Amino acid sequence: MTHSITALIHHPYIAPAGFDAPQPGVFKASTVFFPSVAAMRSREWKDKSAYTYGLHGTPTTYALEERLCSLEGGSQCLLAPSGLAAVALVALALLKQGDEVLMPDNVYGPNKALAEGELRGWGISHRYYNPLEPADLAAKMSPRTRLVWVEAAGSVTLEFPDLPALLHIAKQGGALVALDNTWGAGLAFKPFDLIPGQQPVLGVDISAHALTKYPSGGGDVLMGSVITRDAGLHLQLKLAHMRMGLGVGANDAEAVLRALPSIALRYRAHDEATRTLARWCRTRPEFSQVLHPAMPDSPGHNNWKVLCKEGLGGAAGLLSVMIDARFSQVQVDAFCDALRLFRLGYSWGGPISLVVPYDLATMRSEWPSYLTQGTLVRFAIGLEDVEDLQADIAQALHAMV
């Protein structure tokens, strides 16, 4: 080499092996080098035994996948660019024309939109079942039912279903069961081992998780995961994952890796503050109903109590209230606008508390009988002092007068 630029690009120095530190290294790559043509032809990426292309995995993404498996109790993990991408991967990998997917009526809204949009256009049908009525799921199972989604707790209204009962019904019908485990985060309960010690093990087939929330913890990363225990099912998902070109950036993977060690501490702090606020909200006459799985009168409370660990760590950081029907939508909007610490914004799991008013009538096939009439507002509790958050809600309620 006679030119300095060529020498710069092909510089032979390789840092010595053996470096060890609290956080794994950040490896960024599209191209991965091979030492020979034979190696190029023989390397296998599907079992993580080697590297072939950045999209198929790097030491950074492999490390994150393995730690997430440890968190949720799975054996294989795939990373996706967002929680919704993880949900979509499950549908696109497993469903074909003529199949049917069943979803709880309180399913994550974008999952419902996917079923009503793209899946319907591709000849994949869907129906909704009452998450608190296992018999309703049983009645809607059919020979075409390939996939059943479950959520615990349900989106926005936070009903907690009888997960073991739903799983028994779905499995008896020959369907795969996928759980949106973003709320539980692998901490409230173990999705692949719902009843510890039971043989055979009762658990979901797939856990989809929006790492955007608690695993990230900063409100600054978009990422999702799909975790399984079955090797054949994982390979089916992985091949679809490859064909769709799903990947995550190394810096985002690093951010989640850095946050994971503190996830249990943060989850417990969110949980403790949220329960405190939920108890206080039950004393306010403006709220006709308080929805939080740990509250005795919240829909599905007994199911939560059986499945999740009692005490701190089992009820997450979401709290919804039904503002009494005597208040108009304009008044409810004024309440949300008057909040000073709670910021208007979607998502949750970060340090800043959030609030969103919802038009529940447009989100459900029918108004649930266990919900009072009114306007639903969801709080995502951050890491601020709980007394300050309580004072903020109290002062904002004056805007509805």
Secondary structure, DSSP 8 states (H G I E B T S, - for coil): --SHHHHHHT------S----SS------SB---SSHHHHHH--TTTTSS--BGGG--HHHHHHHHHHHHHHT-SEEEEESSHHHHHHHHHHHH--TT-EEEEETT--HHHHHHIIIIIHHTT-EEEEE-TT-HHHHHHH--TTEEEEEEESS-TTT-----HHHHHHHHHHTT-EEEEE-TTTTTTSS-TT-SSTT-SS----SEEEEETTTTTT-SS----EEEEES-HHHHHHHHHHHHHTT----HHHHHHHHHHGGGHHHHHHHHHHHHHHHHHHHTT-TTEEEEE-TTSTTSTTHHHHHHHS-SSTTSS-SEEEEEEETTS-HHHHHHHHHH-SSSEE-S--SSSS-EEEEE-GGGTSSS--TTS-SEEEEEEE--SS-HHHHHHHHHHHHGGG-
